[in-house]
Amino acid sequence: MYFAVLVILLHCPSLKAQDDVITINKVELTAPSLKVKNGMSIELTCIVDISKSTSFQMQHAFLFYKDDSLLHNTTSEQNRTRYKISPARFADSGSYKCTVEANRKTKSSNDLDVRVEGLSQPKLTALKREVTEGEVVTLRCEVPEEKPPFIFLFRKLLPNQQFQKKSKQELKENFASVEFPVEEGDRILRFQCTAKVTSAVYSETSEPSNMTIVTVVEPFSHPKLTSKSPWNITEGDRIDIVCTTILVRKYELEILIQKDSRILNSTRGQSSVTYSTIATVEHNGNYTCKVELGRVSKTTSMNIVVAELFAKPILTPSLTDLDENARLSLWCHINGSPKANFSIIKRPPENGILLKTFSNFTIRAQVNDTGSYVCRAEIKGIIKESNPVQITVYAPVSEPVLSVASPSTEMVLGDTLLLRCQSMSGTPPINYTLFRENRLIHTITVFNNTYAEFRDRQTKLNNRREYRCEASNRHSNAKRSSYKMNITVIAPVRNVSFGSLPYGEVEDGGEINFLCVVGEGSLPINFRIFKQNDQKPLFNESRMETRLHWQKKTFHKQDAGKYFCDASNRVTEPMRSNLLTVKVILASWQKGFIALFVLAVIAITASGFWWYWRKKEKGKHPSMEMSGSTAATNSTSEKLPSGPNHYTEFYPGSGYIEDENPVKPTDENKGPDHESAEVEYTEVEVSTPDPYKAPVKKGTDTVYSEIRKANNDSGENRHSRIEGSPDAT
C-alpha cells in the first residue's frame, strides 16, 4: 500500500506537466482607424488566441513594435491588452506589430500600417518687436513635439498680397532661425512660417504659424532739398542748395549733394549740408540729396534751370588744312554781338598759350603752328570757351626712298617681297602708293613719321621686275615719286629627270649618253652625275641651259649599277633625279666567239660519238666468224631455207637454221627510202663442242646471220649465212 502511494507521488509532476500544455493559435493587432489626425490618439489592441490542455491561469507577455523597434511591453493574464499613443504626431506614423510570449512560446501578429495626417502648427517668434531702419529682424520658427528633418519656409508679408520668402532645412532640430533686413520705407512688418516634413512614403505641410508683427522706427527723417537762389537764375547769379534731415537720436549718418554722378559736397555726423557756386549754363540739371546710415539710404531731388547770359563764342578759321608759309586767319565772335573780352588760345599745353587778346588773329603758318585753337570770351565774370578748332599745317613730302627689307635685290619665285617706302620729311598723314611695272599695287596711309611696308608675292617667272613708290599728303604740291628699283626673280630648280641612250643597257666596252633635264629653274644651273653610293661625282659643271648631255665613251662590266643626277642654282639646294639602272651586256664579237666555240664543241662531240659507234660495229664481225668455226665441228653442212623470215633459230647438230616467225615482205614495211638492200645481223647461241672430240682452234663463239632484203616481191628469200672459221672442222 505504501509502495502504491509512493508511485502516485512520483507520477504527480509528470501529470502536472501534461496538464500545462498550450499552443498559440493566433495573435492579432487592431486599431479603430489606420488614419489618425495629428493631435488625436492611436489605440492599439493586441489579442491572443491560446489553446490549453487544461483550464488554468497563466501570464502573457505582450510586446508592441514600431518599425521593428520595441515600443512598449506589458504582462497580463488576460488574452488581450491595449496600448495608447496620445497625442499622435507625424513621427508616430509607421508599421506596428504585436508579439506574445507564453510558456516559452512566441508568436507575432501581422504588420499594421498607421498614418498620422497633418503636422502641428509651428510657433513663430521675433527676437525684437521693434527695430530701426537698417537693422535686421531675427525670426525663430519651431514645431513642438515633432521630430526632424524639417524644411522651414519664412514669409515677409508685403502689401498687395505679395511676400518675400526664405527657406531653411533643419536635419537635427525642430526649429530654425533666419534674418530679414529692414528696408527703406518699412514701417510695420508681418511675418509667418510653415514647416514641411517628408517620410519615405509621403510628406506633410503644416498650417501657417501665428502672425508676428515687428514695428520699424525711422532713425532720421526723409531729407529736404531747398535752394536759396531766386526762381529765375541767370548766369553769374549765386546758387545755394541746402539739404537737411531730422535725427530721431544721434547717429553717425552721412549727407551728400550730387549732380548726375558727381558729388558736389558732403558731411558726416551733421543734419544738413550746403552747396554754393556761381551759376553757369553747365549748372543746369537735376540735383540729389542723399542721407545714408548703414544699410538705409533716403534721397530727394530738385531741378535747377540757369538762363544763359551770352552764347558760347564761335572761332572761325580761314583754313583748317593749309600749306606751310600760307596765311592763317582766325575770327572770334558771339551771336548777338554783345561786348566781351576775347582772347585766342592755342593748345597744347593743357593750360594753353595765349596768342592775342582780340577777336581776330592772322599769322604766316609754319609746321609748328599745327594744334588746337579756342576762343575765350568773358562778360560779368562769366568766361566761356568756343569749341576747339584743329589747324594742321602741311610741309611738302620729300622724294620717297624705296628699299628692300632683305639685304639682296634677288628673290625666289613664290616668296613674298617686302618693300619699304619712306619720305624723310613731310607732315603726316602721308599716303604711300606702290607700283609694279606702272601698275598700282597698294596704297598705305601712315599717320606718323615712319615708313610704309608693302608685301608683293611673286607668282610668275619674270627675270626682272621694276618697282617704284609715290608719296603725297594734303600739301598742294604734286606727288613725289621714288627712283625705280629692279628686282631679280629666281626660280628654284624643280622636276629633275634622268635618262640614257641606249636606255638601261650598254654593250661591254661601248659608249653611253646620259641626259639630265630640269623642268624649271633659273640659269645658270649646276649639274652633277653620280653613281649610287659614290661620294665623288662623275660629272660636275654649271651650264646656261636646262639640260645636260654627257657621254661616257667606254662602259665596262664594273661600271654597271644605278645612276642619278642632281641640279641646283644659287637659290636652291641640289635636287636629285630618279635612279637609272644601267646593265652591261656582251659585245657582238664576244657573242660570235662564244657561238663558234659552242659549235666547235658540238662538232667534236658528234665526231667522237661517230667514231665510237664505228669502232663498236667493226668489233662485232670477228665474233661472227668465230661462231661459224665452232658450228662446223657439229655439222658438215648447213642449209638455210629461203623464206621471208626475220628471226632464225639455230639448232645444234641440225645443220641449218629454221625461221619460225614469218614476216611480211620488207617492201610492205619500208618506204621508198629503203629500196636499197640492207644487211641485218642476228646473234644466236651455239652448242658447246663435245669435249671427247678433237680439239677445235680458238675463235669467237658469236654467230652472225646475214639477212639481205630483196628489193622486189619475186619471192627471193633472205639467206642466213654462217661463216665459220677457216680452221673449223
C-alpha positions, 0 to 999 in steps of 0.5 A: 500500500505504501509502495502504491502511494509512493508511485502516485507521488512520483507520477504527480509532476509528470501529470502536472506537466501534461496538464500545462500544455498550450499552443498559440493559435493566433495573435492579432493587432487592431486599431479603430482607424489606420488614419489618425489626425495629428493631435488625436490618439492611436489605440492599439489592441493586441489579442491572443488566441491560446489553446490549453490542455487544461483550464488554468491561469497563466501570464502573457507577455505582450510586446508592441513594435514600431518599425521593428523597434520595441515600443512598449511591453506589458504582462497580463493574464488576460488574452488581450491588452491595449496600448495608447499613443496620445497625442499622435504626431507625424513621427508616430506614423509607421508599421506596428506589430504585436508579439506574445510570449507564453510558456516559452512560446512566441508568436507575432501578429501581422504588420499594421500600417498607421498614418498620422495626417497633418503636422502641428502648427509651428510657433513663430517668434521675433527676437525684437518687436521693434527695430530701426531702419537698417537693422535686421529682424531675427525670426525663430520658427519651431514645431513642438513635439515633432521630430526632424528633418524639417524644411522651414519656409519664412514669409515677409508679408508685403502689401498687395498680397505679395511676400518675400520668402526664405527657406531653411532645412533643419536635419537635427532640430525642430526649429530654425532661425533666419534674418530679414533686413529692414528696408527703406520705407518699412514701417510695420512688418508681418511675418509667418512660417510653415514647416514641411516634413517628408517620410519615405512614403509621403510628406506633410505641410503644416498650417501657417504659424501665428502672425508676428508683427515687428514695428520699424522706427525711422532713425532720421527723417526723409531729407529736404532739398531747398535752394536759396537762389531766386526762381529765375537764375541767370548766369553769374547769379549765386546758387545755394542748395541746402539739404537737411534731415531730422535725427530721431537720436544721434547717429553717425549718418552721412549727407551728400549733394550730387549732380548726375554722378558727381558729388558736389559736397558732403558731411558726416555726423551733421543734419544738413549740408550746403552747396554754393557756386556761381551759376553757369549754363553747365549748372543746369540739371537735376540735383540729389540729396542723399542721407545714408546710415548703414544699410538705409539710404533716403534721397530727394531731388530738385531741378535747377534751370540757369538762363544763359547770359551770352552764347558760347563764342564761335572761332572761325578759321580761314583754313583748317588744312593749309600749306606751310608759309600760307596765311592763317586767319582766325575770327572770334565772335558771339551771336548777338554781338554783345561786348566781351573780352576775347582772347585766342588760345592755342593748345597744347599745353593743357593750360594753353598759350595765349596768342592775342587778346582780340577777336581776330588773329592772322599769322604766316603758318609754319609746321609748328603752328599745327594744334588746337585753337579756342576762343575765350570770351568773358562778360560779368565774370562769366568766361566761356570757351568756343569749341576747339578748332584743329589747324594742321599745317602741311610741309611738302613730302620729300622724294620717297626712298624705296628699299628692300627689307632683305639685304639682296635685290634677288628673290625666289619665285613664290616668296613674298617681297617686302618693300619699304617706302619712306619720305624723310620729311613731310607732315603726316598723314602721308599716303604711300602708293606702290607700283609694279611695272606702272601698275598700282599695287597698294596704297598705305596711309601712315599717320606718323613719321615712319615708313610704309611696308608693302608685301608683293608675292611673286607668282610668275617667272619674270627675270626682272621686275621694276618697282617704284613708290609715290608719296603725297599728303594734303600739301598742294604740291604734286606727288613725289615719286621714288627712283625705280628699283629692279628686282631679280626673280629666281626660280628654284630648280624643280622636276629633275629627270634622268635618262640614257641612250641606249636606255638601261643597257650598254654593250661591254666596252661601248659608249653611253649618253646620259641626259639630265633635264630640269623642268624649271629653274633659273640659269645658270644651273649646276649639274652633277652625275653620280653613281649610287653610293659614290661620294665623288661625282662623275660629272660636275659643271654649271651650264646656261641651259636646262639640260645636260648631255654627257657621254661616257665613251667606254662602259665596262662590266664594273661600271654597271649599277644605278645612276642619278643626277642632281641640279641646283642654282644659287637659290636652291639646294641640289635636287636629285633625279630618279635612279637609272639602272644601267646593265652591261651586256656582251659585245657582238664579237664576244657573242660570235666567239662564244657561238663558234666555240659552242659549235666547235664543241658540238662538232667534236662531240658528234665526231667522237660519238661517230667514231665510237659507234664505228669502232663498236660495229667493226668489233662485232664481225670477228665474233661472227666468224668465230661462231661459224668455226665452232658450228662446223665441228657439229655439222658438215653442212648447213642449209638455210631455207629461203623464206621471208623470215626475220628471226632464225633459230639455230639448232645444234647438230641440225645443220641449218637454221629454221625461221619460225616467225614469218614476216611480211615482205620488207617492201610492205614495211619500208618506204621508198627510202629503203629500196636499197638492200640492207644487211641485218645481223642476228646473234644466236647461241651455239652448242658447246663442242663435245669435249671427247672430240678433237680439239677445235682452234680458238675463235669467237663463239658469236654467230652472225646471220646475214639477212639481205632484203630483196628489193622486189616481191619475186619471192627471193628469200633472205639467206642466213649465212654462217661463216665459220672459221677457216680452221673449223672442222 
